[in-house]
Every structure is written in C-alpha cells, then in structure tokens.
C-alpha cells in the first residue's frame, strides 16, 4: 500500500516502508510475543537509514502505536530524532474505553464478521481456506499486540510536532482524538477524512499531500531555527 505513495510524494522525500515479521519477505519469521519486541524490531529495521538526513515516521493503526513507542525509545537511546511523526487511524494511547472490543480473543467466525465490518479486508480473503490459514494468525497477533498494550503514566510529551490523521466514521471518541494534543511539546495538527478505520486506502492522494506540505514546512522551520 505504501509503495503506491511514490506517485504522489515530493521527489525530495524518499519512502522507506518497514516490513514487519510475518509479512512479505519475512512471512516465515515468528510473530512478535509482545509490543516491545515489535518496537525493537522496527528500530533494527530503521537503524541503517537513521543518521544525519532528516527523517519522519508514519504509522497507521498498530503501526501508529509502534511509531509512538519507537519515538520514545529513540529518545532514550539518544539517537537522531525524527523531525515529525504522523499517527494515522490511532487514538491517543493514554485513553482507554471500557467498551473496547477485544478482537484477539474472538472465535474465528466472530473475528471474521468484525473484520468485514471494519473494512479494509477483501471479502474474498475469507473465502480461501489457504489464505486464511496463513494470514488469520498474523491479524489476530496484531490485535493482541495493540490490545495488551498499557501505556505507563505519566505522559512524557514527544520532542517533535505531530500530525494525526483520522477517519470520520472510525469508532473513536472526541477524547481519543483530541487526546493526542498532550503527547507533544510542540504543535499537534489533526486531520479528518471521509471513511472509517481504513480511510487510508481511499484517500492516499490527500494523505500524501498533507505529508508533502507538512515535511516541507517542518524542514523550513528547522532551517530558520538554525539561522537564528
């Protein structure tokens, strides 16, 4: 999905999709036992490309949670920090709802129905037993990582501005959306798109336009600060 963005990205921006275990070329690797292991793996993936060149992080849904924890880990390790972070389809990590569904504990049929309702998954996926056998454990593990996560207080604001991208029809409260504002010591910009949790699949041109404009402005702000 992310590789399609190259058609719309500013040529000055280099896209580096991070392939996690259980997917693509890494489909045979064991799934993560917890969120911390996923974050450590994400760090290993980006280490070779994090240096003097300015960079940003983008994560959707569970990827947004991984980006959040990754940004804090990068700061603790005193590594070069991202200039900007984009959180997509992810509610503020400190806001928990009592009525949240626990997807990873659902039976196969209930899980299938809920995924269809969420959208983003081709219905034909569920009609092929072979595909289901391969990818259903991956999807369930993704939900487990997100649902078992409990962020520890107090909140430590991030050191960079953040942009939050959300679907208008996603099942998130105002508190879950606006709660992102206390997770940065800088600017928090929130954009809403038509669609549900997987608005990203249908709004990619608009999403990439925001990325282009945001990173251009972020780099300009950095240059201005250096001149001062």
N, C-alpha and C positions, 0 to 999 in steps of 0.2 A: 504494500500500500504506500509506504513512504517513498519508495523509489519513483513513483509517478510524480512526485513533487518537483523533480528536476526540470519538468516542462514549465514550471511557473516560478521557480526560485531565481532570485537575483544571481547572475553568474559569479558574483564575488563570494557567494555562500556555497561552501562545499558540504554536501549531505553525507552523513556517516551513520547509516542505520545500524543499530546494535542488535545482533541476533542472539537471543537467549537460548538456553538449553531446552531441548525438546522440540525445536523448530528448525525448518530448513536444513542446512548442512549439519546442524547439531541435533537432529531428530533422535539419534540413538543414545544421546547422553542422559544420565539420570536427572529426574526433575528435582527442583530445589526442595529442601526439607523445611525451610522457613524463609522469611523475608530477608533476614540478614545475609543468608547465603546468596540470594539473588542479587542483592546490592553489592556484595563483594565481587561477584562475577561481572556485574556491569562495570565496576571500577576497573577490573582487569582488562575488560574489552576496550575501554577508552584511554587507559594509561599511555599506550604508544602514540596517541594523537593529541594528548594534552600537553602543551608546552607554552611557548611564547605567543602563539597565534590565538587571538581572541576566539572564544567559543561560547555556545549557548547549549542548554539542554531542553529537550522536548519529550514529554511523556503523556500518553493517553491512558486513562483508567488505571489499571495496576501499574502501567508504565509511569504514570504521574506520581504514584506513591513511591516507586523505586527512585525516580528523579529527586524527590523530596529528601529521602533518606541518603541518597548518593551525595547531594549537595552538602548535607551536614557532615558526612564522612570526609569529603574532600576538604572541608574547612578544618576538621580535627587533625587531618594529616598534613595541613599547611601546603597543600598542592595548589597550583594555579587555579583560581576560581572561575566559574562561568560568569560571563558578563550579564547574562539574562537567563531566566528559566520560564518555560511555558508549561503550564499544567492544564491538561485537556480532559474533559469528562471525568473529573475527580473532585469530590467535595473536600473541604478543608479537613485535614487529618485529625484535628482535635475534636471535631463534632461527631458524636455518635448518636444514632437514633435507636430507641427501644424497639421500633417496629421493623428494623432492618432484616431482610431475608438472609438466611444462611444457606447459600447455594451449594456449598461443597458437601453438605450433609444430606442433600436431597437424593431420592431414588432416581434411577435413570430416566423414567418416564416424566416425573415431575421436573427434573432438571431440563429435559428436552423442551417441555412446554414453556418453561420460564425463559430459556434462551431464545426461543422463537418470538416470545413477547418482547424481549429486549431488542430484537432486531440485530442486524449486523452479521447474521449467520445464514447462509443459503439453506433453505429448507431441504434441498437435495442432499445436503451433508448428512442429515439424519436418516436418509433412505438407503444409504450404503453401509452395510454392516462392517465392511473392511475399514472404511474411513473412520467410522465411529469407534472402532476398537483402538485405532491409533491415536485419535485426537481427543476423545472424550476424557481420558485421564489427564491430558495436558490442560484442558479447560477447567476441569474440577480443581486441579492443583493451583491454577491461577487464582481461582476464587478463594481457596484455602489460605493462600499467602496474604491476600487482602483482608480476609475476614478474621484471621487470627492475629493481625497486627493491632497492637495497642500502643499508641504514642505516649511517651512518658512526659509528664509535666515537669517543670514549667516550660512553656513555649519559648524557644530561642529564635528570634527573627532572623531570617536569612540576610546576607550582606549585599544582595543584588535585587534590582527591581524584578517583579514577576508579572506575567500575563496569564490570565485564567480564561479558558475557552469552554463554554458550556452549552448544552442543547436545551432549548426552551422546554421541551417535553420530557426531559430526563426527570427521574424521580428524586429530586433534591429540594430541600427546603431553602428558604432565604438565608437562614443561619449557616447552612452548609456551604452556600455560595459566597456570601459576604465574609464568612469567617477567614477567608484567605488573607484579608487585609492586615491581620495581626501577625502574619507569618513572614513579613519582610520589614526591614528598617527603611525601605525605600518606597518606590511607587508600586501600587498594585492596580493593574488595569483588568477589568472583567468584560469579556465579550460574550454575547448570547447569540446562538444560531438557531435557525429553524431546524427542527428534528429532535430526536431523542438521544440516547446514550451514544449511538454511533453516527452522529451528525457528521463526523469527520469524513466518512466515505462519500458523502454527497455534497460537501461544502469545501472540498480541498482547495479550489482556486481562491476562495475568500479567506480560508485559513492561511494559505501561503502568502497572500497579500499582506496580512497582518504581520506575519513573521518578517517579511521583507522590510516593511516600514519600521517595525519595532527595532530590528537589529541595525538598520541604518541610523535611526535616531540614537540608539544606545552607543554606537561607535562614535557618533558626532559628539555626544555628551562626554565620552571618555577623552576624546582629543581636546575638547575645550577645558576639561579639568586639568589635563597635563600642561596645557599652555599657561594656566594660572600658576 
